[in-house]
Amino acid sequence: MAGGRWGPLLTALLAVRVAVAEEAGPAQAALPQERSWVRPMTASNWTLVMEGEWMLKFYAPWCPSCQQTDSEWETFARNGETLQISVGKVDVIQEPGLSGRFFVTTLPAFFHAKDGIFRRYRGPGIYEDLQNYILEKKWQSVEPLTGWKSPASLTMSGMAGLFSISGKIWVLVIISECFYVPLPRHLSERTEQTRRSEEAHKAEQLQDAEEEKDDSNEEENKDSLVDDEEEKEDLGDEDEAEEDEEEDSAAARVDEERNDAQDQGPLREVQEDGEPEPEEDTPVQPSPADTEVAEDTLRQRKSQHADKGP
């Protein structure tokens, strides 16, 4: 019952809506598209700004700050005939060469041109400020871009070429990313395993090299210790030989003194029987006590040498 009651009413409302849409469609299609007073500037027509007075805006479609000034810039261009100025815009995505020629590093960027002399406008970009900038000729207080900084100079022409090449490279990178085909999973896993095995092999080689270095250092230390011990032994042998020579010389002196004492015994008896000789010509002979002291000293050295020997 409810469906039967509301069915005709819904059908009537739907028919009215369709009729209104059919009437509004042709009327909207007949409306002409609004004309833009801003002139797009490209690498082929940018030299137009070398004559007369111009204001240029550099922008990017994705830039929010650029989009906020679009309506103000359009209003400014609509009143360009009254202000006797031409208004243009440059899409830095489509024209990277022009952005390089003007050395644009921030967006949006505005420039004023008067008979080929360029100045940077750093205002807010709203219509009132732009209008006063032209009417009051505030641009005269701004330092112009002269010399190599001028967009018409050879230096900035080279910069335009570099920016153009970089833009083309960027496009090629995007295209290559679109056509990039990732490696299959098993190949990527195999590549990862190969990389890990290479790293492990390098680590083992480094460890082996460090071990060889340590071994060589130990061998050098052992060799140096052996050399030191041999030198010590040689020094000990030399000391023993010197001691032996001293002992032999001491024993020889004792034997000579003993023989001299024995030879002088009969001589003294003969001298006692005969006339005494002058004292100054008589040599002093060692006494038996001195001979005993020398023998004791020799025996002590031999005992000390025997103690050092083991």
ChimeraX attribute file (.defattr): number of C-alpha atoms within 10 A of each C-alpha:
attribute: neighborCount
match mode: 1-to-1
recipient: residues
	/A:1	6
	/A:2	6
	/A:3	7
	/A:4	8
	/A:5	9
	/A:6	10
	/A:7	11
	/A:8	10
	/A:9	10
	/A:10	10
	/A:11	10
	/A:12	10
	/A:13	10
	/A:14	10
	/A:15	10
	/A:16	11
	/A:17	10
	/A:18	10
	/A:19	10
	/A:20	10
	/A:21	10
	/A:22	11
	/A:23	10
	/A:24	10
	/A:25	10
	/A:26	10
	/A:27	9
	/A:28	9
	/A:29	9
	/A:30	8
	/A:31	8
	/A:32	7
	/A:33	7
	/A:34	6
	/A:35	7
	/A:36	11
	/A:37	17
	/A:38	21
	/A:39	13
	/A:40	15
	/A:41	21
	/A:42	18
	/A:43	15
	/A:44	7
	/A:45	9
	/A:46	13
	/A:47	12
	/A:48	14
	/A:49	22
	/A:50	15
	/A:51	12
	/A:52	14
	/A:53	20
	/A:54	21
	/A:55	26
	/A:56	23
	/A:57	24
	/A:58	23
	/A:59	25
	/A:60	16
	/A:61	10
	/A:62	9
	/A:63	11
	/A:64	12
	/A:65	12
	/A:66	19
	/A:67	15
	/A:68	13
	/A:69	17
	/A:70	16
	/A:71	13
	/A:72	16
	/A:73	24
	/A:74	17
	/A:75	16
	/A:76	25
	/A:77	22
	/A:78	17
	/A:79	16
	/A:80	18
	/A:81	11
	/A:82	8
	/A:83	14
	/A:84	13
	/A:85	17
	/A:86	22
	/A:87	25
	/A:88	21
	/A:89	18
	/A:90	22
	/A:91	17
	/A:92	19
	/A:93	14
	/A:94	14
	/A:95	18
	/A:96	24
	/A:97	25
	/A:98	26
	/A:99	24
	/A:100	21
	/A:101	25
	/A:102	22
	/A:103	18
	/A:104	16
	/A:105	9
	/A:106	9
	/A:107	15
	/A:108	19
	/A:109	22
	/A:110	20
	/A:111	16
	/A:112	21
	/A:113	22
	/A:114	16
	/A:115	12
	/A:116	18
	/A:117	18
	/A:118	26
	/A:119	21
	/A:120	18
	/A:121	19
	/A:122	11
	/A:123	11
	/A:124	11
	/A:125	21
	/A:126	16
	/A:127	18
	/A:128	12
	/A:129	13
	/A:130	18
	/A:131	16
	/A:132	12
	/A:133	16
	/A:134	17
	/A:135	12
	/A:136	9
	/A:137	10
	/A:138	12
	/A:139	19
	/A:140	11
	/A:141	8
	/A:142	12
	/A:143	10
	/A:144	16
	/A:145	16
	/A:146	13
	/A:147	12
	/A:148	12
	/A:149	16
	/A:150	20
	/A:151	23
	/A:152	19
	/A:153	14
	/A:154	14
	/A:155	14
	/A:156	21
	/A:157	19
	/A:158	14
	/A:159	20
	/A:160	23
	/A:161	16
	/A:162	16
	/A:163	20
	/A:164	20
	/A:165	14
	/A:166	14
	/A:167	18
	/A:168	13
	/A:169	12
	/A:170	12
	/A:171	12
	/A:172	12
	/A:173	12
	/A:174	12
	/A:175	11
	/A:176	11
	/A:177	10
	/A:178	9
	/A:179	9
	/A:180	9
	/A:181	8
	/A:182	8
	/A:183	10
	/A:184	9
	/A:185	9
	/A:186	9
	/A:187	11
	/A:188	12
	/A:189	12
	/A:190	12
	/A:191	13
	/A:192	12
	/A:193	12
	/A:194	12
	/A:195	12
	/A:196	12
	/A:197	12
	/A:198	12
	/A:199	12
	/A:200	12
	/A:201	12
	/A:202	12
	/A:203	12
	/A:204	12
	/A:205	12
	/A:206	12
	/A:207	12
	/A:208	12
	/A:209	12
	/A:210	12
	/A:211	12
	/A:212	12
	/A:213	12
	/A:214	12
	/A:215	12
	/A:216	12
	/A:217	12
	/A:218	12
	/A:219	12
	/A:220	12
	/A:221	12
	/A:222	12
	/A:223	12
	/A:224	12
	/A:225	12
	/A:226	12
	/A:227	12
	/A:228	12
	/A:229	12
	/A:230	12
	/A:231	12
	/A:232	12
	/A:233	12
	/A:234	12
	/A:235	12
	/A:236	12
	/A:237	12
	/A:238	12
	/A:239	12
	/A:240	15
	/A:241	12
	/A:242	12
	/A:243	15
	/A:244	15
	/A:245	12
	/A:246	14
	/A:247	18
	/A:248	13
	/A:249	12
	/A:250	17
	/A:251	17
	/A:252	12
	/A:253	13
	/A:254	18
	/A:255	14
	/A:256	12
	/A:257	19
	/A:258	16
	/A:259	11
	/A:260	13
	/A:261	16
	/A:262	11
	/A:263	11
	/A:264	12
	/A:265	10
	/A:266	11
	/A:267	10
	/A:268	12
	/A:269	10
	/A:270	11
	/A:271	11
	/A:272	11
	/A:273	8
	/A:274	9
	/A:275	8
	/A:276	11
	/A:277	10
	/A:278	7
	/A:279	8
	/A:280	7
	/A:281	7
	/A:282	9
	/A:283	7
	/A:284	8
	/A:285	11
	/A:286	12
	/A:287	11
	/A:288	12
	/A:289	9
	/A:290	13
	/A:291	15
	/A:292	12
	/A:293	11
	/A:294	16
	/A:295	15
	/A:296	11
	/A:297	13
	/A:298	17
	/A:299	14
	/A:300	11
	/A:301	16
	/A:302	14
	/A:303	11
	/A:304	10
	/A:305	15
	/A:306	10
	/A:307	9
	/A:308	9
	/A:309	8
	/A:310	5
